[in-house]
Amino acid sequence: MAQPKLHSALAKTERVALSLERDIRSGKLGYGDQLESEVALVRRFEVSRSTVRKGLEVLADKGLIKTRVGIGSFVTFNGKTIDDARGWTRALSTQEESVDVRLLRLARVTDPELAAILGLVEAEFIAIDRVRAIGRSGRVISIERSRVPLRPSLEGILAEGLLNGSLSATLSAAGLKAESGEEWAEVECLSPADAGLAGAKIGTPFMRTRRLVRAAGGDVIEYVVSLLDPRHFALHLAF
């Protein structure tokens, strides 16, 4: 007696999903790599387009890929949520991919416009600009520009650098504990300068976030503007 068509379709879906999952977990498809197009996958597995899409849905449910409508599917490598409470370097290092941080600038700057936006009397800041890249591929995943109000407990940073290369650790050692904050997100197309840093085409869309962190008394600890590669980061809202 012939097997029901539903069983046959399920078997094909599982074959597509399992084969692609092996490619991801073995490293053949790396973190952030784009999968073949649906048309190419149809030819590769000799199945219908709807079967390919169901297979991709299985991978998405497992947190292995994200599908961008009109763009394609990208590996998110287990889709783990990044908890940056202890600093991004440590948080990202738990994602089974090494992340390298390159310091672009550590300097004292004067920015009256930002001081006015943040409601600060003093306009002196410590500027910390960094890029982060996936160690194996060297692909830049974020460009971050932090501005920390200058205070006596932090003046040594300019001469000594960040504690263990971490801004979070440096702020904590100075007695600055984050108590509350706000964050905004939008899409921004890379400028020529940022595209050069990211190794991407001018105008490539990145996710732009602005994060304001305050201490228990409301004092501003840090204001950071980040440009994040959407192939590696997604915004998660809980309500």
N, C-alpha and C positions, 0 to 999 in steps of 0.2 A: 504493500500500500504506500502510495506517495506521501512524502512529508508535506504538511501544510505550507503554503507559500509564506506565511508569517514567520515560521521557523527558519525557512531559507533566507528571508530578508534579514532576520536577526543575526544569522550566522555570517552573512556578508558584512553587516555593520560591525560585528565584533572583529572580523578579520581585518578590516580597515583600521579600526581603533587600536587593536593590539599591535599591528605592524608599525604604525606611527608612534605608539607609545614606546616600543622598543628602540626606535630611532632616537627618541628624546632621551630616554633614560641611559642609553649607551653613550650619549654624547655626540652621536652622528649629527643630530640637530642640536645646536648649542643654544644657550640662553639668549633670547632675543632674535634668533634666526626665523626667517619666514618660511612657512611650509609651501609646498608646491601649490599651484592654483587648483581650484576644483576641477577644471577641465583636465589638467595633467593627472590629477589623482584618479579621475574617471578612467583615463586610459591606462594608468599604472595598475589599477586593481580590477579593471574590466567589470565595473559595476555602474549603476545609474548615479546621476548627480544627487538624487535624494538620499541614496545610501551613503555617499561620501559625506553629505551634510550631517546625517545622523551619527556617523563615525566621529566627525569633528565635535559634535555636541557631547559625545561621551568623554572626549579628551577635555573639553571645556568644563564639564561637570567635575572632573578630577582635579581641576586647577592646573592642567598642564599647558593649556593654550588659551589665548584670548583671540576672538575673531573680530576684526574691525570691518564693518560693513563697507564694501567698495574698495577695501585695501587688501585684506587677507588675514591669515591666522598667524599668530606669533607665539613662540614659546615663552611661558612665564615661569617655568621650572618649579613645579609644585604649587604655584600660586600662593606662596606663604605671605602672610601679612607682616610688613616690616614695622617693628616696634622700635622707634628711635629714642625712647626715653633715656637710654644710656649712651646715645650718640649713634650717628648713622654708620660710622665705620664698623662698630661692633655689631650693630643690627644687621647690616648687609653681609657681614662676614659669616653669619649663620645661615645664609641662603644657599650654601653648598657651592658658591662661586667666590673666588677671591676678588676683592675690590681694592684697587690701588687709588690712593689719594695724592693729588699733586697740588702743592700750595703755589698759587699764582702771585699773591700779594699779602703782605702783613705789614700794615703801615698806619700811621696816625693821620687822620683826615679831618677836615672841617666841612660840615654839611649843614648850613643853616636851614635849607629847605626841608631836609629830613627831620631836623630837630623840631621845626614848626609842626610838621605832620604828627610827630610823636608827642607833642606837647612838652618838649624839654627846653629848659632855659639855656643850658650849655650845648654847643654845637660840635664838640670834639668827640670823635669816635675812633675806635680801632677797626680798620677794614681788614677782613679776612676773606680772600677770594680763593676758591678751590674748584678743581674738577675731580670727578670720580670716574674710574673706568674699570670695566671688567678685565681682570688680570690676564686671562688666557687670550682673549681677542684684542684687548686694548681699546675696545669700543667705549667711547665716553657716554655715560648714562646720566650725568648731571653736572650742571655748572651752578655753583652756589656763591653768593655774595652776601656775607654777613657783616652787619654793622653793630658793634657793641659800644655803648656809651662809655667814654673813658672815665675811669675812677682810680684813685690811688692804689687800690688792691690789684689793679690790672696793668699798671704801667710797666712792670717787669717783662710783660709779654713781648714788647717791642724789641728787647735786647736778647731775651732768653728763648723766645718762641713758645709754641703751644706745648702744654704738658703731655708728653707721650704722643704728640701730634694730634691731640684731640681737643677741640674747642669745648665740648661738653665737660671733659675732665678738668680743663683749665678753669672754667667758670665755677664748677663745683668746689675746686680747691680754694677759690677765692671767696667761698661762702655764699655764692649766688645760686640759689635753688629755685628752679622753675615751679611756680604755683598755679599759674593760669596763662592763657594765651588765646590768640585768635589766628585764623588762617583763611586766606582767600586764594581761589584758584581760577585760572582762565587759560585760554590757549594763546600762544604767542609764536609768530613765525620768526625764525632765527635771523638776526642781523648778520651782515658780513663778518663782523668781528666774532660773534658767538658761533657762527657756522664754522669759522676757522678753528676755534677751540674744540668744537664737537666733531670735527672731521665730517661734517654733513653739508648738504647743499644749502645755499642761501634761500631763506624762505621756508625751510622745513618746519612743520608745526611741532612745537614742544609744549608740554604743560608748564605753565608758569604759576608758581605759588609764592605768596607773601606771608611770612609767619612772624607774628609779634609775640614775644615771650616776656612775662612779667613775674616778679618776685611776689612774696606774700603781701607786702605792703603796697603793691601796685607799681613799684619802680620797674622801668624797662630794663631787661637783661640783654635781650638780643632782638634785632630785626634782620631777617634774612630773606632774600629773594632768590629763588631757585628755578632753574630751567631743567625740566625732567623729561627724559626720552620716554614717550608714551608706550613704547614697546616693552618697557621695564617697570613702569609705574602706572598705577591706576588709583583713582580717587574713591575711597570707601566712606560713605556717610551712614551713620547709625542714628536712628531716631525712634 
